[in-house]
Amino acid sequence: MPAAAVATVLGGLAYGLPALATLARVRNRLAPSLAGIGDPGHVALTFDDGPDPRSTPRFLEVLAALEVRATFFLLGEEASRAPELVAEMAAAGHELAVHGWDHRPMLLRGPWSTYDQLARTRDAVAAVTGRLPRFVRPPHGILSAAVLAAARRLDLTPVLWSACGHDWTPTATPRSVLDRMAPDLRGGATVLLHDSDRTSAPGSWRSALGALPELAARCDEAALRLGPLVEHGLPGVRRSPAEAG
């Protein structure tokens, strides 16, 4: 094989190597911070793919009733369509983070497109809330070298998850979501759910919504605090004085 072709192949492998972190067992063992393994007395509650005016307000209502705050990884495209909802989420004390402008896998993008996706979403959130997001989670949890480089430039910390309810499927129910999370629901876990069906089966968000009260109850019974990533004790992430107070 010509040297140029070898270099191309090796370059492609290096670019996509971080995507191995998509495999839960790999990241949980080799990159616990990336998997969101944090404070053993805390469980981080996170949502992807919103905001969605059809469903996200329902999550805000349930979370308010439970007195629980969460981290929402937003799609910039959706946030730009619903700035009032973004403001409402922030006013309710929820943490807003970057998921990308749209939901196309980052592994299919080059370095400039990847940076643009993250920067535009970061700026869209900051324009509404007055606060720059701390965290990024790429669509499908698929990392690339370009995602890591862009995150570093934008001062965003990549965080995936360690417990997942598979709530995006057409057959998901509150019970199936809880059952799928149960083996990994322990102190230090980061839970992945979805507050929107924009990129999944129609109406699938209802399974996550219905699971929230029991999820909160299980954490309470285990003496685990349930809250946003900023309270999760991840290395290198500090809370501001206002948030700490």
N, C-alpha and C positions, 0 to 999 in steps of 0.2 A: 504494500500500500504506500503511495507517495507520502512524503513527510507532511505536506500541506493537509492531506486528507486525515492523517493521524492526528495532527494538531486540532483539526476541526472536531473530530470525534472526542478527543480528550477534553477540549473546551466545552463541548456540549454536556459531557458527563459532569464536569465540575460545576457547570451552571445549574444543573438539575439535582446535584447531590443533596442539597438541603431538603429536597422533597421526600427523602427517606423519613424525615421527622413526621410525615403524615401517618406513619405506622405507629399506633399507640404504644405498643410494647417497646419499640425502639426509643421513642422520646422519653417515655416514663422512666426507663432505666438509664439512658445515656445523657438525657437533657431534661432533668426534672424541672428546672426553672421555665424552660420553654413549654413544658407540659402544664405549667401552672401549679406545680406542687409547692404549696406555701405553708403558712402557719398551721401547725397540727391542731390548733383549737378553732380553726376557721374553715368554712367552705365558701368558695367564690362562685357566685351565681352570674352567669353570662348568657347573653342572647345575641344571635346573629340575624342579619338580613333585613332589619327595619331601617327607618321607621315606616310603619304602614298605618294610615288613618283608619283602616278597617279593623285592625286587630290590636295594634300597640296600645291604644287607650284602655283596652280591656285588661291588659297586663299591668298597666299603671294602677288601675283600680284595685286589682287583687293584691299587688305588692303593697299598696298603701294600707289596705286592710290588715295585711300580715305584718306591717311595719318593717318591711325588708327593702333595702336598696340593692341595686344590681348594676352590672356593667353591660351596656348595649353597644355592640360593634355595628356601626351604621354604614350603609351603602350611601355614598355621596349623592348619587343620582336620586335616591329616594329622599334623602334629607333635604335636597334642594327643592323638592316638590312640596315639602311639608315643614317649613321653618317654624311655624307656630307650634307644631307637635314637638320638634326638637327642643324648643325653648321650654315647653311644658315638662319634658323629661328632665332637663337640667334643673328646673325650678323645684322639682320633686326630690332632688338630691341624688339622682342616678348619675352614674359615671358614663360618659360617652366616649367611644373609642372608634378606631378606623378599621373598616372592613374592605375598603376599596371603593372606587366610583361605581363600577358595575360588578357583576358576579362572574365575569370570565376568569378562568384560572390564570394566575400570574405566570405560570410556567410557559404559557403561550405568548407572553409579552417580552419585548426587549427591555433593556435597562431604562431607556428614557420613558417609554410608555408606563412601566412599573412605577417609576418615580412620580410621574404625572398623576397616576391613579391615587396614590397615597397622599401626595401633596394637596391635590384638589379637595379630597375628602377632609383632610385635616383642616384646611382653610375654611371649608364650608361650615364645619362644626364650630370652629373658633369664631367665625363671623357672627353666629347666632348667640353663642354662649359667653363669648369673651374669654374663653379658656382653651388653651391648646390641649388636645388629647395626649395621653401618655402611652397608650397601648395600640398595637396593630395585630390583626388576625386576618391573613389573606383568605379569599374565598376557597372553600373546601379544605382549608387548613394546609394548602399546598405551598410550601416555601420554595424560593429559588435564591440564587446568589444575588440577583437584582433586588429582591425583596429585602434581604438582609442589609444590602448596601444602602438602599433608599431609606430604610428604617433608621439606620445609623445617622444619615445626613439630616433626617427630620426629627431626631431625638425621640423616636418611638420604640417602645419595647415590644418585641414579638411575643405573644402568648397564645398557645393553642388550648388544649384541654386535657383532662385526665378521666372525666366521666361524661358519657354522652347518652342521651335518651332516645336517639334515632327517631325523633319526633317529626321528621320531614316526610315520612313514608305515608302512602295512602291508607295503610292499615293500622297506623299508630293510634293508640288510645292512652288515656292517662295511666292506666294500669301497666300497659306495655312500656311506657316511658319510664315509670318507676322501677319496673323489673329490670330493664336494660341498664339503668344507672346503679342499681343496688350493689353489685359486686365491687364497684369503684367509689361508692359514696362513703368517704371516710374523711377524717381530719386532714386538711391540706389540699383537698381536691378542688379542681376547677370544673364546674359543671357547664356543659354546652346545651342550650336549648334555642328555640327560634320563636321570635315574636311576630313573624310574617311568613306567608306562604308564597311570596313573590317568586321564589326560585325553587319551590317544592310542591308537593301535592296540594291541590286546592283544599282549603279548610284544615290542613294538617296542624296549624298553630293551636287549634282547640285542644289537642292532646297535651301540649306543653302547659297551656293555661290551666287545664283541669288537674294537672299533676302538682301544681305549685303548693296548694295548702298541705298536702301530705308530705311533700319534700321538706317544707318548713317544719312540719311537726316532727319528722324523723331527725332532722338536725337538732331541734330543741331537745328531744328525748336523749340524744347522744351528747348533750351539753356542747354542741358546736354552734358557733356564731355563723350566720349566713349573711353574706354581704358582697360588696363590690371588690374588684381586684385591688383597688388602692388600699384596702384594709387587709390584704391577704399576706402581707409580709414577704413579698417576692424580693430577692436580692437586687439592690440598686434602685429600688423604687421608694421614694420618700414622700410622705404626706406633707402638705403645706400646713403652716400653723393653724389656718382657719379650719382645714379638714380635721386636723388632730384634735382641735378643741370641740 
